[in-house]
Amino acid sequence: MKKLLNALLMVTIGLFALPHTAAAVDGVYTGTISLLHFNSYVVGRGVCVQMNPGLPQFGGWACLPTSNALYKEITSMLYVGYATSKSCMLYVLFTGGELYNEIKVAQCQ
């Protein structure tokens, strides 16, 4: 079952990558979450994370937009991953006009 879920996750990541023009920082990054950040003054941006090893660009920040269909579930999973020091994998996109990488897909194990 775990292999099937991992395969489905990789297919999902591939689907996200197809319509988007890849930039140097787009991709899958794995590590432990070293810092969680919430800021209610930034409309549309939810939880932000820094990881170890660090993400490229923007001081290593990756943030989850509140418009993500799985916002509550991913936020909860990132918090549990942080609290338990689990290894997490994030698929992030370079957003260009923003000051962070955008989290599209996340998995912690």
C-alpha positions in Angstrom: 0.0 0.0 0.0 2.8 2.4 0.9 4.5 1.8 -2.5 1.2 2.5 -4.3 0.7 5.8 -2.4 4.3 6.8 -3.2 3.7 6.0 -6.9 0.5 8.0 -6.9 2.3 10.9 -5.2 5.1 10.9 -7.9 2.4 10.8 -10.7 0.7 13.8 -9.0 4.0 15.7 -8.8 4.6 15.0 -12.5 1.2 16.4 -13.4 1.9 19.6 -11.5 5.3 19.9 -13.3 3.9 19.6 -16.9 2.1 22.9 -17.4 4.5 25.0 -15.4 7.8 26.3 -16.8 10.5 25.0 -14.6 12.7 27.5 -12.8 15.9 26.7 -11.0 14.2 26.2 -7.6 11.1 24.2 -8.7 11.3 20.7 -7.5 11.1 18.1 -4.7 13.0 18.8 -1.5 13.3 16.4 1.5 14.4 17.2 5.0 13.1 18.1 8.5 11.1 21.2 9.2 13.2 23.5 11.3 10.8 26.5 11.6 7.1 27.1 11.2 5.8 30.6 10.6 2.3 32.1 10.4 1.6 35.7 9.5 -2.0 37.0 9.3 -1.0 40.2 7.6 -0.1 38.4 4.3 -3.5 37.7 2.7 -3.7 34.4 0.9 -0.6 32.9 2.5 -0.8 30.3 5.1 1.8 28.4 7.0 5.4 28.9 5.9 8.3 26.5 6.7 12.1 26.4 6.6 13.7 23.0 6.3 17.1 21.4 7.1 18.7 21.1 4.6 17.5 24.5 3.5 15.4 25.3 0.4 16.9 27.5 -2.2 15.9 31.2 -2.6 14.0 33.5 -0.4 15.9 32.6 2.8 14.7 29.0 2.5 11.0 29.8 2.9 8.3 27.7 1.4 4.6 28.6 2.0 1.3 27.0 1.5 -1.4 29.3 -0.1 -4.7 29.3 1.7 -6.4 28.6 -1.6 -4.8 25.1 -1.7 -7.7 22.6 -1.8 -5.9 20.6 1.0 -4.8 23.6 3.0 -6.1 22.3 6.4 -4.8 18.8 5.9 -1.3 19.9 4.7 -1.0 22.5 7.4 -1.8 19.8 10.0 0.7 17.4 8.5 3.4 20.0 8.4 2.8 20.8 12.1 3.0 17.2 13.1 6.1 16.7 10.9 7.7 19.7 12.7 6.6 18.5 16.2 7.9 15.0 15.7 11.0 15.8 13.6 9.7 13.5 10.8 11.3 13.6 7.3 9.1 15.6 5.0 9.1 15.9 1.2 7.8 19.1 -0.4 7.1 19.8 -4.0 7.6 23.6 -4.4 7.3 26.1 -7.2 9.2 29.3 -7.6 6.5 32.0 -7.5 8.6 34.8 -9.0 6.6 37.8 -7.7 6.4 36.6 -4.1 9.0 36.3 -1.4 8.7 32.5 -0.9 8.5 29.2 -2.7 4.9 27.9 -3.0 4.2 24.4 -1.6 2.1 22.3 -3.9 2.4 18.8 -2.5 3.7 17.6 0.8 4.4 14.3 2.5 5.8 13.5 5.9 6.9 10.0 7.1 
